[in-house]
Amino acid sequence: MTVRVTLIAPSTNEALREVRFDDQSPLDPAGFTRAEAVADTLAPGVHVYSSPSPRCHETAQALGLDAETLTDLAGCDMGRWRGRTLDAVAALEGEAVALWLSDPTAAPHGGESVRELRVRVGAWLDGLWSQAGRILAVVEPDVIRAAVLHALGAPDEAFWRLDVRPLTATELSGRAQRWNALCGRPLGPQTTETPSVPR
């Protein structure tokens, strides 16, 4: 059985524009409008999920999706850095930021490390092998990065080398415990296609 998972990055909000560690802020009006504009272009999903954050939940709503919220798909817990801009944190804790960006096991903010995020998201992804039907999930960009690393068996250090843009789809398809990835397609009619799986 082939498993097909489409991971959708949320639309824009104030935290994204300000390069601020997400503070649970909602979509901005323009972000909601952008998501509504591509709502009719998604192939239907049998199972539909969302990260718990307001921007993911509201993106799912704007896309016309009735998504189940999963804590396993929450964005990385940024501890005391939540709600602060990267520049502000770097000005006060430059060494801690450098460590966080270079060591996937580090969590100087007191929250979750990149490695811990990858393990959590990877466990969710591995649990999908028994599910039939297309799976859609509106999730935070860091969740998408973690899922791609896990699916491809890439090193944790590659986490920061993956760009995830708003309202793009990353498609994972696989069978026999092997995944293929199609990354970063803008939402639109072309996202109804899925990558072929070697037989």
Buried (B, 14 or more C-beta within 10 A) or exposed (E): EBBBBBBBBBBBBBBBEBEBBBBEBBBBEEBBEBBBBBEEBBBEBEBBBBBBBBBBBBBBBBBEBEBEBBEBBBBBBBEEBBBBBBEBBBEEBEEBBEBBBEBBEBBBBEBBBBBBBBBBBBEBBEEBEEBEEBBBBBBBBBBBBBBBBBBBEBEBEEBEEBEBEBBBBBBBBBBEEEBBBBBBBEBBEEBEEBBEBEE
